[in-house]
Amino acid sequence: MEEQLRPCCAARRSEAPEDRHLAAAAAGEPAPRRASPRPELQESMIRIPGGEFVMGTDAADGFPADGEGPPRAVRVDGFYISPHAVTNAQFKAFVDDTGYVTETERFGWSYVFHLFVSDAVRQQVSNVPQTTPWWYVVSGASWARPEGPDSDIGDRMDHPVVHVSWHDADAYCRWTGQRLPTEAEWEYAARGGLARKTYPWGDLLKPDGEHRCNIWQGKFPTKNSESDGYAGTAPVHAYAPNGYGLYNMAGNVWEWCADWFTPAYHAVTAEANPRFDEPTGKRSMRGGSYLCHRSYCNRYRVAARSSNTPDSSGGNCGFRVVQSATD
């Protein structure tokens, strides 16, 4: 199908013009990995029982080139997962406590969706990636300034943090004593106890006409009707949770996973607690985002996969955390 050749709706840092792709200065880790999770964060985690499930898909609406299948039975051990993506408020607490400076801030720019920048910022934009021209290279855009230097997160503290690289997400995990989910853990949790369904709630995108996730509504990338209630990020508790009580496992923001990305994932990883650890230059992402649309990036399905370089960032990528179960 034609959609198989279409890239993800995210942009890689390496796609920016070379004069803007400056090596970020190395920054020290905020702290060594904690021996145990921070108690105040552990209390909100949801216990996912270990078990076996069918991972992946060979459905006609998938992207075989992404390595979504073939579907196979895998088993994961029990673990805890956050009910929602890490919020701006949570990430701010991390920054306030450690003084951590994100990769985006060290690079001095990040990708902002073209419809979200102000007129003043738009006049200063001179570079866009050729393969994803809906992304503007915006100087001063960061997790605290999502649309550029004239924006802030004051009224979005309960929204997912964005403009964070894989390295930034890993640094946050070191502070909390948690970690990023493997792809297998993420998909198992996203399915919410349902077997071989397209979405976390079933096979219909809008059961009984109800929007269940934050994705693009309209003609991508120029017109968004916002019929699901949001043009950009939504609060992390928006929409009904899945069967495990997890919010926004489809849409809203892409979520970084622990694995390195390979299209051969299902052919080369184990059946028990699968994880791909061989460096490939790209880390896995799951879940899709508010920019995903069936006409272009139909990757808000639970089996869908994507990737980006671990230093990349943008206005539609965040993360959630997990921790291994010891009981």
C-alpha positions in Angstrom: 0.0 0.0 0.0 1.1 3.5 -0.7 1.2 4.5 3.0 4.0 2.0 3.7 6.5 4.5 2.1 5.4 7.4 4.1 7.6 8.5 7.0 6.4 9.2 10.5 5.0 12.6 11.3 8.0 13.4 13.5 11.2 15.0 12.3 14.8 14.0 13.0 17.4 16.5 14.2 19.7 15.3 11.5 17.1 16.5 8.9 17.7 20.2 9.9 20.1 22.2 7.7 23.7 21.6 8.6 24.3 25.1 9.9 21.6 24.5 12.5 22.8 21.0 13.4 25.4 21.9 16.0 26.8 19.4 18.4 25.3 20.0 21.9 27.8 20.4 24.7 28.0 17.4 26.9 26.0 17.8 30.1 26.6 15.7 33.2 23.9 13.3 34.4 21.6 14.9 37.0 22.4 12.0 39.4 23.4 8.3 39.3 20.4 6.0 38.9 18.5 5.7 42.1 18.5 2.3 43.8 14.8 2.6 44.4 12.0 4.7 42.9 11.0 8.0 44.6 8.2 7.0 47.0 5.9 9.9 46.0 6.1 8.8 42.3 5.8 5.0 43.0 2.4 5.5 44.7 0.7 6.5 41.4 2.0 3.6 39.3 -0.3 0.9 38.0 0.6 -2.8 38.4 0.5 -4.7 35.2 0.4 -8.5 35.8 2.9 -10.6 33.8 1.4 -12.7 31.0 1.4 -13.7 27.4 -0.1 -11.8 24.6 0.0 -11.6 20.8 2.4 -8.8 19.9 2.4 -7.1 16.5 0.1 -7.2 13.5 -0.2 -8.2 9.9 -3.3 -6.1 9.3 -3.8 -4.4 5.9 -3.8 -0.9 7.4 -0.3 -1.4 8.9 3.2 -0.5 7.8 5.1 -3.7 7.1 8.3 -1.7 6.4 8.2 -0.6 10.1 8.4 -4.2 11.3 5.0 -4.3 12.8 4.9 -8.0 12.4 4.5 -10.9 11.9 2.4 -11.2 15.0 3.6 -13.6 17.6 3.0 -14.7 21.2 5.4 -13.2 23.7 5.5 -13.1 27.4 6.4 -10.3 29.8 7.0 -10.2 33.5 4.9 -8.1 35.7 5.8 -4.4 36.0 4.5 -1.0 37.1 3.7 1.8 34.6 2.6 5.4 35.0 -1.0 5.9 34.2 -0.1 8.8 31.9 2.8 10.5 30.1 5.2 12.5 32.3 3.6 16.0 32.6 5.1 19.5 32.4 4.7 19.7 36.2 6.6 16.5 36.8 9.4 17.4 34.4 9.7 20.9 36.0 10.1 19.3 39.4 13.0 17.3 38.0 14.6 20.4 36.4 14.1 22.5 39.6 15.7 19.7 41.7 18.7 18.9 39.5 19.3 22.0 37.3 19.2 19.6 34.3 19.5 21.3 30.9 17.8 19.4 28.1 19.4 18.6 24.8 17.0 20.9 23.0 18.2 23.8 25.2 21.8 22.9 24.5 21.2 22.8 20.8 19.3 26.0 21.0 16.3 25.0 18.8 13.6 22.4 18.3 10.9 21.5 15.8 7.5 23.3 16.2 4.5 22.4 14.1 4.0 25.2 11.5 0.4 26.1 12.6 1.4 26.7 16.2 4.1 29.4 15.8 3.2 33.1 16.3 3.6 35.6 13.4 6.6 37.1 15.1 8.3 33.7 15.3 7.2 32.8 11.8 9.1 35.8 10.4 12.3 34.5 11.9 12.0 30.9 10.5 14.2 30.2 7.5 14.7 26.4 7.7 12.4 23.5 7.4 13.1 19.8 6.8 12.5 18.7 3.2 10.8 15.5 4.1 8.6 16.9 6.8 8.0 20.6 5.9 5.2 21.0 8.5 8.0 21.3 11.1 9.7 24.6 11.6 13.2 24.9 13.1 12.5 27.4 15.9 15.3 28.9 17.9 14.4 29.0 21.6 11.8 26.3 21.5 12.1 23.9 24.4 10.0 22.0 26.9 9.3 25.2 28.8 8.7 27.2 25.6 6.9 24.7 23.4 6.2 27.1 20.5 9.2 29.3 20.8 10.5 32.1 23.0 7.2 33.9 23.2 5.3 30.9 24.6 5.1 29.1 27.9 3.5 26.2 29.7 1.7 28.1 32.5 -1.7 26.8 31.5 -0.4 23.4 30.4 1.1 21.9 33.6 -1.1 18.8 33.2 -0.1 18.3 29.6 2.6 15.9 28.6 6.1 17.4 28.4 7.4 17.7 24.9 10.6 18.7 23.2 12.5 16.0 25.2 15.0 13.7 23.6 15.5 10.1 24.4 18.5 11.1 26.5 16.4 13.6 28.4 13.8 11.0 29.1 16.5 8.6 30.4 17.9 11.3 32.6 14.5 11.9 34.2 14.3 8.1 34.8 17.6 8.2 36.6 16.3 10.9 38.9 13.1 9.0 39.7 14.7 5.5 39.9 12.5 4.3 37.1 13.1 3.5 33.5 11.6 3.7 30.0 9.3 0.8 29.0 10.4 -1.8 26.5 8.4 -2.0 23.3 6.8 -5.3 24.5 5.9 -3.8 27.9 4.4 -0.7 26.2 2.3 -2.7 23.8 1.1 -5.2 26.4 0.1 -2.3 28.6 -1.5 -0.3 25.7 -3.7 -3.3 24.9 -5.4 -3.0 28.3 -6.1 -6.7 28.5 -7.7 -6.9 25.0 -6.4 -9.5 22.5 -5.4 -8.5 18.9 -7.4 -5.3 18.8 -6.5 -2.3 16.7 -6.8 0.3 19.5 -6.5 0.3 23.3 -10.4 0.2 23.4 -11.2 -2.1 20.5 -11.3 -2.1 16.7 -13.5 1.0 16.0 -11.7 4.3 16.1 -14.8 6.1 17.3 -17.1 3.7 19.1 -20.7 5.1 19.1 -19.2 8.3 17.5 -17.1 9.1 20.6 -13.6 10.4 20.2 -11.2 8.2 22.3 -7.9 9.8 21.4 -6.2 13.0 20.3 -5.2 12.7 16.7 -5.5 14.9 13.6 -9.0 15.7 12.4 -9.2 17.1 8.9 -6.8 17.5 6.0 -3.2 16.9 7.2 -1.1 19.1 7.5 -3.1 22.2 6.7 -6.5 22.0 8.3 -7.4 20.5 11.7 -11.1 20.7 12.7 -10.2 19.9 16.3 -13.4 17.8 16.5 -11.7 15.7 19.2 -11.3 18.8 21.3 -7.6 19.6 20.8 -5.3 21.0 18.1 -2.1 20.3 20.0 -1.4 18.3 23.2 -4.3 17.4 25.5 -4.2 17.0 29.3 -2.8 13.7 30.2 -6.1 12.5 31.7 -8.1 13.4 28.6 -10.4 10.7 27.2 -11.3 7.4 28.8 -8.5 5.1 30.1 -8.0 1.6 28.7 -8.7 -1.6 30.6 -5.7 -1.2 32.8 -6.5 2.4 33.7 -3.9 4.0 31.4 -4.5 7.2 29.6 -3.6 8.3 26.0 -1.9 5.1 24.9 -3.0 6.2 21.4 -2.4 9.7 20.1 -1.5 12.9 22.0 2.3 12.4 22.0 4.8 9.8 20.8 6.4 8.0 23.7 10.0 7.0 23.8 10.8 3.3 24.6 14.0 1.6 25.9 14.7 -0.4 22.8 16.9 0.5 19.9 14.8 0.3 16.7 15.0 -2.4 14.0 12.4 -3.3 11.4 13.5 -6.9 12.2 12.3 -6.7 15.8 9.9 -9.6 15.6 12.4 -11.8 13.9 15.3 -11.3 16.2 14.0 -10.7 19.7 13.2 -13.3 22.3 9.7 -14.6 23.1 10.2 -13.9 26.8 10.6 -10.2 27.7 11.7 -9.2 24.2 14.0 -6.2 23.9 16.4 -5.0 21.2 19.6 -3.7 22.6 22.0 -3.5 19.6 22.7 0.1 18.7 21.2 1.1 15.4 21.3 4.9 15.7 17.5 5.2 16.3 15.4 4.5 19.4 11.8 3.2 19.3 8.7 5.3 19.8 5.2 4.1 20.3 1.6 5.5 20.4 1.4 8.1 17.7 0.6 11.8 18.3 -1.9 14.6 17.8 -0.5 14.9 14.3 -1.3 11.3 13.2 -3.9 10.9 10.5 -5.2 7.9 8.5 -4.2 9.6 5.3 -0.5 9.9 6.3 0.7 8.6 9.6 -1.7 5.9 10.7 0.5 4.9 13.6 -1.9 5.5 16.6 -2.7 1.7 16.5 -1.3 -0.3 19.4 0.9 -2.4 17.2 2.4 0.5 15.2 6.0 1.4 15.6 8.3 4.3 14.8 11.7 5.6 15.7 13.9 8.7 15.9 17.5 9.5 16.7 18.0 9.7 20.5 19.0 13.4 20.3 15.8 14.4 18.3 13.0 16.4 19.8 9.8 18.0 18.7 6.4 19.3 19.9 4.7 15.9 19.7 7.1 13.5 21.5 7.2 12.7 25.3 7.4 9.6 27.4 6.0 7.6 30.3 7.9 5.5 32.9 7.9 2.0 34.2 9.6 0.0 37.0 10.1 -3.7 37.4 7.9 -5.5 39.8 9.7 -7.2 42.6 6.8 -8.7 44.4 
